[in-house]
Amino acid sequence: MIFRAFGRLLLQAVPVLYIVSLIVFFLVHLAGDPTVMLIPDDATEADRQMLVAAWGLDQPLHVQYLRYMTNILHGDFGLSYRYGTSAMPIVLERLPATLLLTAAAMAVAIVIAVPAGIIAALKRNSAVDFTVSGLAVLGKAMPNFWVGIMLILVFGVSLRWFPVSGGGSLAHLVLPAVTLGTSFAGDLAKLVRASLLEVLKQDYIRTAYAKGIPDRVVVLKHALRNAALPAVTITSLHVIALLGGALVTETVFAWPGLGSLIVQAIYTKDMAVIQIAVFVITIMTLLINFLTDLLYRLIDPRIQMQ
């Protein structure tokens, strides 16, 4: 069953990647002439024309796209205008940093949100519940760039507990992970609370309590597992959003990940890097959706993989 589902994933990936490549290619070209960012200020028009011809940018768009797709089918993903080397190694070099930041941010969100959501559900309509709900709304409302700047000022500049930019150690990871994780923690805490309240109303939960099973066992073993499916869904969506949307946070903290690379590539109109980066994010999105389906099956064996 897993292999059949993976085969369907591969079949879906082909048209998705084709459509993504088509959209990104034409959007990048509509952004303007990349040679403006490549040639020095004292270069002549003849120099610019030579550069345009060297990169094949003087050809019609459909010819450039056909050449681009032909090269991809032959394993050639294009050259970076900025670095002058193949774009694929540049993107793959930055990918582990983004995956690490995403995983750390999700860990921060889960550690904060799951206990908070459980406590809020068990203490429904109490001061604790209202406090958790208020903090969840506040965490969602605060923009990531503002949270990042505040964390830098407090924990980086004033207290000097953590470095404020760059990578290379776990200490560099703390502030950007907290910045990304706090926003998602609000959504996840509210969802855990709502799902758990719904499950706690079920007859089998009341039966478990009637049998004298300890509250902790009923909540953690029975109720929480059945309330986990909505949380898994929103978690997978946020992982996808973090992979493609950590641009601002990585830029604020100068984190050497895929997001900051994409920002630089957009600024310099480095088409090959942008296209390959979007390709990689799309592939990761498809894989995350596939793994989410597997996790559904693990949590509830009654669910059939599509």
C-alpha positions as CSV (number, residue, x, y, z in Angstrom):
1,M,0.0,0.0,0.0
2,I,2.8,2.4,0.9
3,F,4.6,1.7,-2.4
4,R,1.4,2.2,-4.4
5,A,0.9,5.6,-2.6
6,F,4.5,6.5,-3.3
7,G,4.0,5.7,-7.0
8,R,1.0,8.0,-7.1
9,L,3.1,10.7,-5.4
10,L,5.6,10.4,-8.3
11,L,2.9,10.6,-10.9
12,Q,1.5,13.7,-9.2
13,A,4.9,15.3,-8.9
14,V,5.5,15.4,-12.7
15,P,2.7,17.8,-13.6
16,V,3.1,19.8,-10.4
17,L,6.8,20.4,-11.1
18,Y,6.1,21.3,-14.7
19,I,3.5,23.9,-13.8
20,V,5.7,25.3,-11.1
21,S,8.7,25.6,-13.5
22,L,6.5,27.3,-16.0
23,I,5.1,29.9,-13.6
24,V,8.4,30.6,-11.9
25,F,10.3,30.9,-15.2
26,F,8.0,33.5,-16.7
27,L,7.5,35.5,-13.4
28,V,11.3,35.7,-13.0
29,H,11.7,37.0,-16.5
30,L,8.9,39.5,-16.1
31,A,10.9,40.9,-13.1
32,G,13.3,42.6,-15.5
33,D,16.7,42.3,-17.1
34,P,19.2,40.5,-14.7
35,T,22.2,41.9,-16.5
36,V,21.5,45.3,-14.8
37,M,22.7,43.7,-11.6
38,L,25.6,41.9,-13.1
39,I,27.5,44.6,-15.1
40,P,29.6,47.3,-13.5
41,D,28.5,50.9,-13.6
42,D,31.1,51.9,-16.2
43,A,30.2,49.1,-18.6
44,T,29.1,50.1,-22.1
45,E,25.9,49.0,-24.0
46,A,28.1,46.8,-26.1
47,D,29.4,45.0,-22.9
48,R,25.8,44.5,-21.8
49,Q,24.8,43.1,-25.2
50,M,27.7,40.7,-25.0
51,L,26.6,39.5,-21.6
52,V,23.0,39.1,-22.8
53,A,24.1,37.0,-25.7
54,A,26.5,34.9,-23.5
55,W,23.6,34.0,-21.2
56,G,21.2,33.4,-24.1
57,L,18.9,36.1,-22.9
58,D,18.5,37.6,-26.4
59,Q,16.4,34.6,-27.4
60,P,12.6,34.6,-27.3
61,L,11.1,33.4,-24.0
62,H,9.7,30.2,-25.3
63,V,13.1,29.3,-26.7
64,Q,14.8,30.1,-23.4
65,Y,12.2,27.9,-21.6
66,L,12.6,25.0,-23.9
67,R,16.4,25.2,-23.5
68,Y,15.9,25.4,-19.7
69,M,13.6,22.3,-19.6
70,T,15.9,20.4,-21.9
71,N,18.9,21.1,-19.7
72,I,16.9,20.0,-16.6
73,L,16.1,16.7,-18.3
74,H,19.8,16.2,-18.9
75,G,20.6,17.0,-15.3
76,D,21.8,20.6,-16.0
77,F,19.9,23.0,-13.7
78,G,21.6,26.1,-15.0
79,L,24.3,28.5,-13.9
80,S,24.0,31.1,-11.2
81,Y,24.4,34.6,-12.6
82,R,25.8,35.8,-9.2
83,Y,28.2,32.9,-8.4
84,G,29.1,31.8,-11.9
85,T,28.7,28.1,-10.9
86,S,25.9,25.5,-11.1
87,A,22.9,26.6,-9.2
88,M,21.9,23.2,-7.8
89,P,24.9,22.8,-5.4
90,I,24.4,26.3,-4.1
91,V,20.7,25.6,-3.2
92,L,21.5,22.2,-1.7
93,E,24.2,23.7,0.4
94,R,21.7,26.0,2.1
95,L,18.9,23.4,2.4
96,P,20.2,21.7,5.6
97,A,20.2,25.0,7.5
98,T,16.6,25.7,6.6
99,L,15.5,22.1,7.5
100,L,17.3,22.5,10.8
101,L,15.6,25.8,11.5
102,T,12.2,24.4,10.5
103,A,12.6,21.4,12.8
104,A,13.8,23.5,15.7
105,A,10.9,26.0,15.2
106,M,8.4,23.1,15.1
107,A,9.9,21.6,18.3
108,V,9.6,25.0,20.0
109,A,5.9,25.3,18.9
110,I,5.0,21.7,20.0
111,V,6.8,22.0,23.4
112,I,4.8,25.2,24.1
113,A,1.5,24.5,22.5
114,V,0.6,20.9,23.3
115,P,0.9,21.2,27.1
116,A,-0.8,24.6,27.0
117,G,-3.6,23.3,24.9
118,I,-4.1,20.3,27.2
119,I,-4.1,22.4,30.3
120,A,-6.6,24.9,28.7
121,A,-8.9,22.1,27.8
122,L,-8.8,20.5,31.2
123,K,-9.3,23.9,32.9
124,R,-12.0,25.1,30.5
125,N,-13.4,28.6,31.2
126,S,-11.0,29.2,34.0
127,A,-8.4,31.9,34.4
128,V,-5.8,29.5,33.0
129,D,-7.9,28.8,29.9
130,F,-8.4,32.5,29.3
131,T,-4.7,33.2,29.8
132,V,-3.7,30.5,27.3
133,S,-6.2,31.7,24.7
134,G,-5.0,35.3,25.1
135,L,-1.4,34.4,24.7
136,A,-2.2,32.2,21.7
137,V,-3.9,35.2,20.0
138,L,-1.0,37.5,20.9
139,G,1.6,35.0,19.6
140,K,-0.3,34.8,16.3
141,A,-0.8,38.5,16.0
142,M,2.9,39.5,16.5
143,P,4.8,39.7,13.1
144,N,7.8,37.5,12.9
145,F,10.2,40.3,12.0
146,W,9.1,42.3,15.1
147,V,9.4,39.3,17.4
148,G,12.9,38.6,15.9
149,I,14.0,42.2,16.5
150,M,12.7,42.2,20.1
151,L,14.5,39.0,20.8
152,I,17.7,40.4,19.4
153,L,17.4,43.5,21.5
154,V,16.6,41.7,24.7
155,F,18.6,38.4,24.6
156,G,21.2,39.4,22.1
157,V,22.1,43.0,22.8
158,S,21.0,43.6,26.4
159,L,21.6,40.2,28.1
160,R,24.1,38.9,25.6
161,W,22.8,35.3,26.1
162,F,22.7,34.4,22.4
163,P,24.4,35.5,19.2
164,V,22.2,37.6,17.0
165,S,23.3,36.6,13.5
166,G,24.9,33.9,11.4
167,G,25.0,30.1,12.0
168,G,27.5,27.5,13.0
169,S,26.3,26.5,16.5
170,L,23.1,25.6,18.4
171,A,23.3,29.0,20.2
172,H,22.8,30.7,16.8
173,L,19.7,28.6,16.3
174,V,17.8,29.6,19.5
175,L,16.5,33.1,18.6
176,P,15.3,32.4,15.0
177,A,13.7,29.1,16.1
178,V,11.8,30.8,18.9
179,T,10.8,33.6,16.5
180,L,9.3,31.1,14.0
181,G,7.9,28.8,16.6
182,T,5.9,31.3,18.7
183,S,3.6,32.2,15.8
184,F,2.7,28.6,15.1
185,A,2.4,27.8,18.8
186,G,-0.6,30.0,19.1
187,D,-2.5,28.2,16.3
188,L,-1.5,24.8,17.6
189,A,-2.5,25.5,21.2
190,K,-6.0,26.6,20.2
191,L,-6.4,23.6,17.9
192,V,-5.3,21.1,20.6
193,R,-7.7,22.7,23.1
194,A,-10.6,22.6,20.7
195,S,-9.9,19.0,19.5
196,L,-9.4,17.7,23.0
197,L,-12.6,19.3,24.3
198,E,-14.5,17.6,21.5
199,V,-12.9,14.2,22.3
200,L,-13.5,14.5,26.0
201,K,-17.3,14.6,25.3
202,Q,-17.2,11.1,23.7
203,D,-18.8,8.1,25.4
204,Y,-15.7,6.0,25.5
205,I,-13.9,8.8,27.5
206,R,-16.7,8.8,30.0
207,T,-16.6,5.0,30.2
208,A,-12.8,5.2,30.8
209,Y,-13.4,7.6,33.7
210,A,-16.2,5.4,35.1
211,K,-13.8,2.4,35.1
212,G,-11.5,4.3,37.4
213,I,-8.7,4.8,35.0
214,P,-6.4,7.7,36.2
215,D,-7.1,11.1,34.6
216,R,-3.6,11.3,33.2
217,V,-3.9,8.0,31.4
218,V,-7.3,8.9,30.0
219,V,-6.1,12.2,28.6
220,L,-2.7,11.2,27.3
221,K,-3.3,7.7,26.1
222,H,-6.9,7.8,24.9
223,A,-8.1,11.4,24.3
224,L,-5.0,13.0,23.1
225,R,-4.3,10.4,20.4
226,N,-7.8,10.8,18.9
227,A,-7.4,14.6,19.1
228,A,-4.1,14.5,17.3
229,L,-5.3,14.2,13.7
230,P,-6.3,17.9,13.3
231,A,-3.0,18.9,15.0
232,V,-1.0,16.7,12.5
233,T,-2.8,18.4,9.6
234,I,-2.1,22.0,10.7
235,T,1.5,21.0,11.7
236,S,2.2,19.7,8.2
237,L,0.8,22.8,6.7
238,H,3.0,25.0,8.9
239,V,6.1,22.9,8.1
240,I,5.4,23.7,4.4
241,A,4.9,27.3,5.2
242,L,8.1,27.5,7.2
243,L,10.1,25.9,4.4
244,G,9.0,28.4,1.9
245,G,8.2,31.4,4.1
246,A,11.2,31.7,6.5
247,L,12.5,34.5,4.3
248,V,12.1,37.3,6.7
249,T,13.3,35.5,9.8
250,E,16.4,34.1,8.0
251,T,17.1,37.6,6.7
252,V,16.7,39.3,10.1
253,F,19.1,36.8,11.8
254,A,21.4,36.4,8.7
255,W,20.7,32.6,9.0
256,P,22.5,30.9,6.2
257,G,19.5,29.0,4.9
258,L,17.4,28.7,1.8
259,G,15.2,31.7,2.6
260,S,18.0,34.2,2.8
261,L,19.4,32.8,-0.4
262,I,16.1,33.3,-2.2
263,V,16.0,36.9,-1.0
264,Q,19.5,37.5,-2.4
265,A,18.6,35.7,-5.6
266,I,15.4,37.8,-6.1
267,Y,17.4,41.0,-5.5
268,T,20.1,40.1,-8.1
269,K,17.5,38.4,-10.4
270,D,19.5,35.2,-10.3
271,M,17.0,33.1,-12.2
272,A,18.6,29.7,-12.0
273,V,18.9,29.9,-8.2
274,I,15.3,31.1,-7.8
275,Q,14.0,28.3,-10.0
276,I,15.9,25.5,-8.4
277,A,15.0,26.8,-4.9
278,V,11.3,26.8,-5.7
279,F,11.8,23.3,-7.3
280,V,13.3,22.0,-4.1
281,I,10.6,23.6,-1.9
282,T,7.9,22.0,-4.1
283,I,9.5,18.6,-3.8
284,M,9.8,18.9,-0.1
285,T,6.1,19.9,0.0
286,L,5.1,16.8,-1.8
287,L,7.2,14.6,0.5
288,I,5.7,16.3,3.6
289,N,2.2,15.6,2.4
290,F,3.2,12.0,1.8
291,L,4.7,11.6,5.3
292,T,1.6,13.3,6.7
293,D,-0.6,10.6,5.1
294,L,1.7,7.9,6.7
295,L,1.4,9.6,10.1
296,Y,-2.4,9.6,9.8
297,R,-2.3,5.8,9.2
298,L,0.0,5.3,12.2
299,I,-2.3,7.3,14.5
300,D,-5.5,5.8,13.2
301,P,-5.1,2.5,11.3
302,R,-8.7,2.8,10.1
303,I,-7.6,5.6,7.8
304,Q,-6.8,4.4,4.3
305,M,-4.0,6.1,2.4
306,Q,-5.2,7.9,-0.7
